[in-house]
Amino acid sequence: MKHALFAVLGAIAVLTAAPIAIAVPAYAVDDIEGADAPDLTAVKAKIEAKDYKGALADLRDLAQDTQQADVYNLLGFTLRKTGDYQTSLTYYTKALELKPDHKAAHEYLGELYVETGDMAKADEQLASLQKLCPAGCEELSDLKQAIDTKVTK
């Protein structure tokens, strides 16, 4: 009788947990932002046009509504381009806290360090990108070029 009771309780547990397990969507580990990531097309167009103040206004609005690595990374970028290095550093750091393998954030943070003369920290970001892109990537090449240009000046 005791075994039958455990069998019934086990069956109930399995049957009540199964719908929950099925209802929860599975996300890929490298897709942290998922489908709810904000559309950054207009912001990127403003950045491309060097309208950093316009992009900054849009990004600040987005940052109030969402904590997302791409938003923070682009906030850091636009702030750096407007000369606000300290706040830029804050947003790059937030982007990397949310997504430690964010290649663009490592590149742009490294470029911030190049611009502010902290070559040791720029090299740390370069080393991070070398680990993330062992076969090479655009972010690694761009940061290496920024470092090499600064060193040769």
N, C-alpha and C positions, 0 to 999 in steps of 0.2 A: 504494500500500500504506500509506503514511504517513497519508493522509487517511482511509482506512478504519479504521485503528487509532484515530485521534482521534474518529471517528464512534462507534465501539463504546464507547470510554471515556466519551464525552459521554452516550451513552444509559444507560450504567451509572450515571453520576453522577445523572442525572435520575431514574431509576427507584429508586435507593436513597434519594434525598432526598425524593421525593414522599410516601411514607408518613409521614415525620417531619413534613412540612409540614401534612399532613392531620390528624395526631394532636394537634397543638398547638391548644388552643382560643384563639379571639380574644376579647379583652376590650375593652370600650369604655374610652376614655381617662378618662372621668369616673366610671367605676365601679371605683375603686381597690380597695375592700374586697371586692367580689364576694360570692359566695354563702357564703364562709367567715366572714363578719362575725358576731360573737357576738350573741346575742339580748339586747337591752338593755331589754326590756319591763318586767321586774321592777324593774330599777334605776331606770328612768324613773318607775315608780309610786311608789317610795320617795322619789324627789326631789320628785315632785308632792305627796306627803304631808308634805314637809319633814323626812323621816327621813334627814337627811344622813349621820349616822354609819353607819346601816345600808347606805345606798347606797355609802358610802366603802369599807366592808368588802368588799362585792361587787365593786366596781370594782378594788380592789387585787388581789383574786384573779384577775380577768380580765386585768389588766395584766401579771401574771406569766406568763400563758399566751400572750398575743398583743400584738403592737405594732399598734395600730389607732387611727386618728385620733379616732373617736367615743368610744372608751374614754378616751383621754387628755383629750379635751375635757370629758367629764362628770366625770372625776377633778378637773380644774381647777375646774370649776363647784362641785362639792361641797366641795372644799377652801376655795374662796373663801367659800362660805356658812358654813363653820365658822370663818372668820377666819384661816386659814393662807394669807396672800397670797403669800408667797415660793414655797412649794411649788406653789401654784395657777399662778403664772406659769411655772414649769418645765413643768407638764403642758400648758398652752396652747401653749407654744413647741414642745413635742414634737408636738402635734397638727398644728400648722401646718408643721412640718418634713416630716411625712408627707403632708400634703394642704394645700398653700399656699392653695387656694381654699375652705377649709372655712369657710363663712359663720358658723356658730354659734361657732366658735372665735374668729373676728375680733370678733364681737359681745361675747362673754363676756370676752375679753381687754380690749376697750375699756371694758367695765363695771368690770373690775378697776382699770383706770387711773383711771376716774372715782371709784371708792370710795377710792383711795389719793391722790387729788388731782393726778395727773399728767395734766392736761387736754390737753397737747400730744400725748402718746402716745395718748390716747383719740381725739383728732382724726385721728391717723394711721390708726387702725383704722377710723374712720368713712370716711376717704378710700378705704381698701382695699375696704370694702363698697360704696361708690359705684361703684367700677370693676367689682366682681363683679355688682352689681345695678343696671345703668343705668336700668332701668324701675322700680326699687324692689323691696324685699322686706321681710319681717317683721323680719329681723335688723337691717337698716339702720334701719328705723323705731324699733325698740326701743332701739338704741344712741343714735340721735339724741335720743330722749325722755330717756334717762338723762343725756346731756350737757346738754340744755336745762334739765332739772330742777336739776342741780348748779349750773349757771351762774346761774340765777335765785335760788338760795338765798343 
